[in-house]
């Protein structure tokens, strides 16, 4: 083989290896399944072979069930302790039903982690405001755990969480612990509540209190309409759009920018996101069916 | 940097063309144009008399017809009915197999190094340009497509310069033809006036080496000027054009233009355009399992942004309307593509125009977006 042919062959081998690493899954065993709500569970998984999955808060994996299929699911675990891969999954479709039905000992497949993270460290020295709606708390839990692991680096840390009903509140025990901390502000609100509910009722936007706009990094995840209203509210209070980050959701098949499903105009949500600066996506979110 | 070992010109006659096919067939699976089911398609090729000898084509919006030419030209037609992409990017590509026997689960990649690489013979400059587009969309990525990488690495390309464009063609306006750009191994320009011959040019060291083994004669000024004239005449005869000036901005900036709703009244969302397009690369990963078998397979299959399922998430599809789906396709192809890959996703082959069952013309849609809202096309004053 000529030198250039050898080089080309080495280049090809490198391309193929990188491609396969991203597109062929690894088996992970379910260690534990914890029921969060009627339709949502948190799975703790460990690799059957090979190392644990280092990840940045905000990233996702393509989580699959052999013979059924795979879907993009945010990592909900602790980025400072990647030995346990955690996913909080809501049973809303064929594949997510199979994932949510997995029991300890079952083997799922994992590709990733993929996508951009929250960039929590960018908020060091300032205030961090987390606003979550519904299952949107799942990808924000790693951000909060990272903040708490380095709590002294930040000024105020606030979590505002809106759920549909009190029965839909995720991580309820952990939330109770977070609410008991003196270095963390936690506010909760539900859309609908039985008479026994003593907490707040209403939209999560109503929970936004006074902010020091220039010093605030806002991390927002929830239904698109909720993220639009929260962003509008934060902009109104003077938080620069570049300091508001949103986690977007789109259909995904490959997770690495090859299949085309997740496109939001010129953006590949899987590669350029899922976490975007608000000024990057706000205009796109305003266009119907884009 | 100019390569000293490429750019050699010579002349092949018809037996010489057969010698080229034979030489390729010794190491490659040769894929070339041929008539099948009333259309010119690409398929395995062993002999030059399998080429569409003396055949031409009439292609226009929603219409494709073969016609007999008055000469014995073998490349006397425009873009083949199917693009070349399936030979490097097949409709179904197995990716991995999962073996789950109830106690252990293992996953194996499916990636066989192809025994024989493919030689594309007689593809057009638009197909060549499309391969360069796919290289950007599938190879120059954070996670490259390993299957494409492998098929592409072994590919040998003999491009046939287009001397008979169809009415659907607009490659001149996209800057992709009719003369082939870079990236081929050998280029052929067919000359039918006088002696039936092919001006052959090498474009790579591999092409140069192969050319040296063929029974050629030296090219003279008559051959060169005849080839130049044929290509110039082809470029001048091209009637369709894409209005590319400012087009990306028109697409990205006008998601609410009434042209989208108007085209949606005609578009059937059948996906023919995405199948016929040489650059459309959207896929889905599908999982298949057999009852009673511990093995399941994941495969990548072509998909189309025109289906409602394409953007489906829990709770429904993002693009429920055909208007939104057509907008996605065209905005991606001619606008977002440039942002993503630094090049247009359209190579001007015209296949989406020819194979649209209702004759939607992407160049006309581009002109519609350039008109202020409310101004109807083909408006005539009484």
Boltz contact constraints between the chains, C-beta under 6 A:
constraints:
  - contact:
      token1: [A, 12]
      token2: [B, 153]
      max_distance: 6.0
  - contact:
      token1: [A, 15]
      token2: [B, 144]
      max_distance: 6.0
  - contact:
      token1: [A, 15]
      token2: [B, 149]
      max_distance: 6.0
  - contact:
      token1: [A, 16]
      token2: [B, 146]
      max_distance: 6.0
  - contact:
      token1: [A, 16]
      token2: [B, 149]
      max_distance: 6.0
  - contact:
      token1: [A, 19]
      token2: [B, 143]
      max_distance: 6.0
  - contact:
      token1: [A, 19]
      token2: [B, 144]
      max_distance: 6.0
  - contact:
      token1: [A, 19]
      token2: [B, 145]
      max_distance: 6.0
  - contact:
      token1: [A, 19]
      token2: [B, 146]
      max_distance: 6.0
  - contact:
      token1: [A, 20]
      token2: [B, 109]
      max_distance: 6.0
  - contact:
      token1: [A, 20]
      token2: [B, 146]
      max_distance: 6.0
  - contact:
      token1: [A, 22]
      token2: [B, 143]
      max_distance: 6.0
  - contact:
      token1: [A, 23]
      token2: [B, 95]
      max_distance: 6.0
  - contact:
      token1: [A, 24]
      token2: [B, 96]
      max_distance: 6.0
  - contact:
      token1: [A, 24]
      token2: [B, 109]
      max_distance: 6.0
  - contact:
      token1: [A, 25]
      token2: [B, 107]
      max_distance: 6.0
  - contact:
      token1: [A, 27]
      token2: [B, 105]
      max_distance: 6.0
  - contact:
      token1: [A, 27]
      token2: [B, 107]
      max_distance: 6.0
  - contact:
      token1: [A, 66]
      token2: [B, 98]
      max_distance: 6.0
  - contact:
      token1: [A, 66]
      token2: [B, 100]
      max_distance: 6.0
  - contact:
      token1: [A, 66]
      token2: [B, 296]
      max_distance: 6.0
  - contact:
      token1: [A, 67]
      token2: [B, 289]
      max_distance: 6.0
  - contact:
      token1: [A, 67]
      token2: [B, 296]
      max_distance: 6.0
  - contact:
      token1: [A, 69]
      token2: [B, 287]
      max_distance: 6.0
  - contact:
      token1: [A, 92]
      token2: [B, 314]
      max_distance: 6.0
  - contact:
      token1: [A, 93]
      token2: [B, 314]
      max_distance: 6.0
  - contact:
      token1: [A, 107]
      token2: [B, 105]
      max_distance: 6.0
  - contact:
      token1: [A, 251]
      token2: [B, 311]
      max_distance: 6.0
  - contact:
      token1: [A, 251]
      token2: [B, 312]
      max_distance: 6.0
  - contact:
      token1: [A, 251]
      token2: [B, 313]
      max_distance: 6.0
  - contact:
      token1: [A, 253]
      token2: [B, 284]
      max_distance: 6.0
  - contact:
      token1: [A, 253]
      token2: [B, 285]
      max_distance: 6.0
  - contact:
      token1: [A, 256]
      token2: [B, 143]
      max_distance: 6.0
  - contact:
      token1: [A, 257]
      token2: [B, 141]
      max_distance: 6.0
  - contact:
      token1: [A, 258]
      token2: [B, 145]
      max_distance: 6.0
  - contact:
      token1: [A, 259]
      token2: [B, 283]
      max_distance: 6.0
  - contact:
      token1: [A, 260]
      token2: [B, 282]
      max_distance: 6.0
  - contact:
      token1: [A, 265]
      token2: [B, 336]
      max_distance: 6.0
  - contact:
      token1: [A, 266]
      token2: [B, 336]
      max_distance: 6.0
  - contact:
      token1: [A, 266]
      token2: [B, 339]
      max_distance: 6.0
  - contact:
      token1: [A, 266]
      token2: [B, 340]
      max_distance: 6.0
  - contact:
      token1: [A, 287]
      token2: [B, 255]
      max_distance: 6.0
  - contact:
      token1: [A, 289]
      token2: [B, 319]
      max_distance: 6.0
  - contact:
      token1: [A, 289]
      token2: [B, 321]
      max_distance: 6.0
  - contact:
      token1: [A, 289]
      token2: [B, 324]
      max_distance: 6.0
